[in-house]
Amino acid sequence: MDVAVLEIGGSHVTAAVVAPGTWDVTEVDRAKLESQQAAEVVVEQLAETARKLPLANGLAVALPGPFDFATGVAWYRGQGKFDQLYGFNLGAALSSELGIDRLLFMNDAEAFTVGEWTAGEVRGVERCVGVTIGTGIGTAFLADGRVVREGDMVPPGGELYKTTYAGKPLEDSISARAILRRYAESTGTEAPGVKEIADHARTGDTAAQEVLAACFTDLAAALNPWLERFGVTQTVLGGSISGAFDLVESVLDFPASATHDTEHSALVGAAAHYLRSE
């Protein structure tokens, strides 16, 4: 059974069909998303994209938190996206709008990691971790391909961003905004994005190299205790910063690799989770 999937970000929504077994992804549509509009407007934008999919068997949805993935209620506040959805039951609204009975939500970092375990860099690895770094940082701890969120071997909820490092929230040390801030503090100039900082680093810009190394050294220091507790043998990095992996691999003192498919891993993972949940 092919699976219809939506991947929702802060500025876009992707609709795709995933074929189990081969895990081939057919991207049906990628549309802009005005995530700060009223809830009803956001729902219609999502529904308009989802209607392009075959929905007879339901829909899998990957999206960022804070979100109650079991009930479909959004809890975004001060995130720069979906602020009008705070306390809103997106699941009920989408199900009603699309006329479907089965709608399954999954955290996007978890979807990415399950996708990489299913058909990517950590395929079949018994204990692995996925780390996505963009505006913030997302993590998922997998045992035999299933997400572990509880117990003392993983951070609260399995989410490393909920921890602190050097007395501050971890995302103050490792995230896109942390890298941009450190670069501005080091050089007195603002870079338009992390990609540009990585480009500078590749051309020999010492400040850019040092900033990236410092941020990922902090990531390693914060992540290592959890890798040891959970017994992780392989880590995969994704998100917008995974393209800078070649510049920071040397400071990561644990087995790690970067995804080769930044576009489709979360779609595959959401589909795999959907099929397992039947």
C-alpha positions as CSV (number, residue, x, y, z in Angstrom):
1,M,0.0,0.0,0.0
2,D,1.5,3.3,-1.1
3,V,1.4,6.0,1.7
4,A,0.3,9.6,1.2
5,V,2.5,11.9,3.2
6,L,2.7,15.6,4.1
7,E,5.9,17.1,5.4
8,I,5.2,20.5,7.1
9,G,7.8,23.1,7.7
10,G,7.6,26.7,8.8
11,S,7.7,28.0,5.2
12,H,6.6,25.1,3.0
13,V,4.6,21.9,2.8
14,T,5.6,18.9,0.7
15,A,3.1,16.4,-0.5
16,A,4.4,13.0,-1.6
17,V,3.6,9.4,-2.2
18,V,5.9,6.8,-0.7
19,A,6.1,3.2,-2.0
20,P,6.9,0.7,0.8
21,G,9.6,-1.8,0.2
22,T,11.5,0.2,-2.4
23,W,10.8,3.4,-0.4
24,D,10.7,5.4,-3.6
25,V,9.3,8.9,-3.1
26,T,7.2,10.6,-5.7
27,E,6.9,14.2,-4.9
28,V,3.5,15.4,-5.9
29,D,3.7,19.1,-4.8
30,R,5.8,21.5,-2.8
31,A,4.0,24.6,-1.9
32,K,4.7,27.8,0.1
33,L,3.1,27.9,3.5
34,E,2.2,31.1,5.3
35,S,2.5,29.6,8.8
36,Q,1.7,32.8,10.7
37,Q,-1.8,33.2,9.3
38,A,-4.9,32.4,11.2
39,A,-5.5,28.7,12.0
40,E,-8.3,28.4,9.4
41,V,-6.0,29.8,6.7
42,V,-3.2,27.4,7.6
43,V,-5.6,24.4,7.5
44,E,-6.9,25.4,4.1
45,Q,-3.3,25.8,2.8
46,L,-2.4,22.3,4.1
47,A,-5.6,20.8,2.8
48,E,-5.2,22.3,-0.6
49,T,-1.8,20.6,-0.9
50,A,-3.0,17.3,0.6
51,R,-6.0,17.1,-1.8
52,K,-3.4,16.4,-4.6
53,L,-2.6,13.1,-2.9
54,P,-4.5,9.7,-3.0
55,L,-6.2,9.8,0.4
56,A,-8.3,6.6,0.3
57,N,-5.9,5.0,2.9
58,G,-5.4,8.1,5.0
59,L,-2.5,10.5,5.5
60,A,0.8,10.5,7.4
61,V,2.1,13.9,8.5
62,A,5.6,14.9,9.6
63,L,5.9,18.3,11.3
64,P,7.9,20.0,14.1
65,G,7.0,20.4,17.7
66,P,5.8,21.6,20.2
67,F,2.8,19.5,19.1
68,D,0.8,16.7,20.7
69,F,1.3,14.1,18.1
70,A,-1.2,11.7,19.7
71,T,-4.1,14.1,19.8
72,G,-3.2,16.4,16.9
73,V,-3.2,19.6,19.1
74,A,-0.6,22.3,18.3
75,W,1.2,24.1,21.1
76,Y,3.4,26.5,19.1
77,R,4.2,29.8,20.9
78,G,7.1,32.2,20.1
79,Q,8.4,29.8,17.5
80,G,8.1,32.2,14.5
81,K,5.7,29.8,13.0
82,F,2.2,28.5,13.6
83,D,1.7,30.9,16.6
84,Q,-2.1,31.2,15.7
85,L,-2.5,27.4,16.1
86,Y,-1.7,27.4,19.9
87,G,-4.2,25.0,21.5
88,F,-5.8,24.3,18.1
89,N,-6.7,20.7,17.1
90,L,-5.1,20.5,13.8
91,G,-5.8,16.8,13.5
92,A,-9.6,17.2,13.8
93,A,-9.6,20.2,11.5
94,L,-7.6,18.5,8.8
95,S,-9.5,15.2,9.1
96,S,-12.8,17.1,8.7
97,E,-11.6,19.3,5.8
98,L,-10.2,16.3,3.9
99,G,-12.9,13.8,4.8
100,I,-10.5,11.2,6.0
101,D,-10.7,8.9,9.1
102,R,-7.0,8.1,9.5
103,L,-4.5,10.8,10.1
104,L,-1.2,10.1,11.8
105,F,1.2,12.8,13.0
106,M,5.0,12.3,13.7
107,N,7.7,14.6,14.9
108,D,9.8,15.7,11.9
109,A,13.2,14.8,13.6
110,E,11.8,11.4,14.5
111,A,10.5,10.9,10.9
112,F,13.9,11.9,9.5
113,T,15.7,9.4,11.8
114,V,13.3,6.6,11.1
115,G,13.7,7.3,7.4
116,E,17.4,7.1,7.7
117,W,17.1,3.8,9.6
118,T,14.7,2.5,7.0
119,A,16.5,3.4,3.8
120,G,19.5,5.7,4.6
121,E,22.7,6.1,6.5
122,V,21.8,4.1,9.6
123,R,19.8,1.4,7.9
124,G,19.2,-1.5,10.2
125,V,21.5,-0.1,13.0
126,E,20.3,-1.5,16.3
127,R,20.9,1.6,18.3
128,C,21.3,4.9,16.6
129,V,20.5,8.6,16.9
130,G,19.4,11.2,14.4
131,V,20.2,14.9,14.9
132,T,18.6,17.6,12.7
133,I,19.9,21.1,13.0
134,G,18.2,24.1,11.5
135,T,16.5,26.9,13.3
136,G,16.7,24.7,16.4
137,I,17.9,21.2,17.1
138,G,15.9,18.0,16.9
139,T,16.9,14.5,18.0
140,A,15.5,10.9,17.9
141,F,16.9,7.9,19.7
142,L,16.0,4.6,18.0
143,A,16.2,1.0,19.2
144,D,15.6,-1.5,16.4
145,G,14.1,1.3,14.4
146,R,11.6,2.4,17.0
147,V,11.7,5.8,18.8
148,V,12.5,5.7,22.5
149,R,11.3,8.8,24.4
150,E,11.1,7.6,28.0
151,G,13.6,6.4,30.6
152,D,16.9,7.6,31.9
153,M,18.9,6.6,28.9
154,V,17.5,9.4,26.8
155,P,17.0,13.1,27.3
156,P,13.5,14.3,28.4
157,G,11.1,13.0,25.7
158,G,14.1,12.0,23.7
159,E,14.7,15.6,22.8
160,L,18.2,17.0,23.4
161,Y,17.0,20.6,22.9
162,K,15.3,20.3,26.3
163,T,18.7,20.0,28.0
164,T,21.1,22.7,29.0
165,Y,24.8,23.2,28.2
166,A,27.2,25.5,30.0
167,G,24.3,26.8,32.0
168,K,22.2,27.8,29.0
169,P,19.6,26.2,26.7
170,L,21.5,23.9,24.3
171,E,20.2,25.8,21.3
172,D,22.1,28.9,22.4
173,S,25.2,26.8,21.6
174,I,24.3,24.7,18.6
175,S,21.6,25.8,16.1
176,A,21.5,28.0,13.0
177,R,20.9,31.1,15.1
178,A,23.8,30.2,17.4
179,I,26.2,29.8,14.5
180,L,25.1,33.1,13.0
181,R,25.4,34.9,16.4
182,R,28.9,33.5,17.0
183,Y,30.0,34.5,13.6
184,A,28.7,38.0,14.0
185,E,30.4,38.3,17.4
186,S,33.7,37.0,16.0
187,T,33.8,39.1,12.8
188,G,31.6,42.1,13.5
189,T,29.7,41.3,10.3
190,E,26.4,39.4,9.8
191,A,26.2,36.4,7.5
192,P,22.9,35.8,5.6
193,G,22.9,32.2,6.5
194,V,24.9,29.1,7.7
195,K,25.5,28.1,4.1
196,E,27.4,31.3,3.5
197,I,29.5,30.7,6.6
198,A,30.3,27.2,5.4
199,D,31.2,28.6,2.0
200,H,33.6,31.1,3.7
201,A,35.1,28.3,5.7
202,R,35.8,26.3,2.6
203,T,37.7,29.2,1.1
204,G,40.0,29.5,4.1
205,D,38.1,31.9,6.3
206,T,39.6,31.1,9.7
207,A,36.8,32.8,11.7
208,A,34.1,30.8,9.9
209,Q,36.1,27.6,10.4
210,E,36.5,28.3,14.1
211,V,32.8,29.2,14.7
212,L,31.6,26.0,13.0
213,A,34.2,23.9,15.0
214,A,33.2,25.5,18.3
215,C,29.4,24.9,17.7
216,F,29.9,21.3,16.8
217,T,32.3,20.7,19.6
218,D,29.6,21.9,21.9
219,L,27.1,19.5,20.2
220,A,29.6,16.6,20.8
221,A,30.0,17.5,24.4
222,A,26.3,17.7,25.0
223,L,25.4,14.6,23.0
224,N,28.1,12.2,24.1
225,P,26.8,11.3,27.6
226,W,23.5,10.3,26.0
227,L,25.2,8.3,23.2
228,E,27.0,6.4,25.9
229,R,23.9,5.8,28.1
230,F,21.8,4.6,25.1
231,G,24.6,2.5,23.6
232,V,24.5,4.3,20.3
233,T,26.8,2.9,17.6
234,Q,26.0,5.4,14.8
235,T,24.7,8.9,14.5
236,V,23.2,10.6,11.4
237,L,23.0,14.4,10.9
238,G,20.3,16.1,8.9
239,G,18.7,19.5,8.5
240,S,20.0,22.6,6.8
241,I,23.4,22.3,8.4
242,S,24.1,18.7,7.3
243,G,25.8,20.2,4.2
244,A,28.6,21.5,6.4
245,F,29.4,18.1,7.7
246,D,32.7,17.9,5.8
247,L,33.9,21.0,7.8
248,V,33.0,19.6,11.2
249,E,33.4,15.9,11.0
250,S,36.8,16.0,12.6
251,V,35.5,17.6,15.9
252,L,32.8,14.9,16.3
253,D,34.4,12.3,18.5
254,F,31.8,9.6,17.8
255,P,30.8,7.6,14.7
256,A,28.7,10.0,12.5
257,S,27.7,10.6,9.0
258,A,25.4,13.1,7.2
259,T,22.3,12.2,5.3
260,H,22.6,11.9,1.5
261,D,18.9,12.8,1.1
262,T,17.8,15.9,2.9
263,E,14.6,16.1,0.9
264,H,13.0,12.6,1.4
265,S,14.2,11.0,4.6
266,A,11.4,12.5,6.7
267,L,8.8,11.5,4.1
268,V,10.1,7.9,4.1
269,G,10.1,7.8,7.9
270,A,6.6,9.1,8.3
271,A,5.4,6.5,5.8
272,A,7.3,3.7,7.6
273,H,5.8,4.8,10.9
274,Y,2.3,4.9,9.4
275,L,2.6,1.4,8.1
276,R,3.9,0.0,11.4
277,S,1.0,1.7,13.3
278,E,-1.8,0.0,11.4
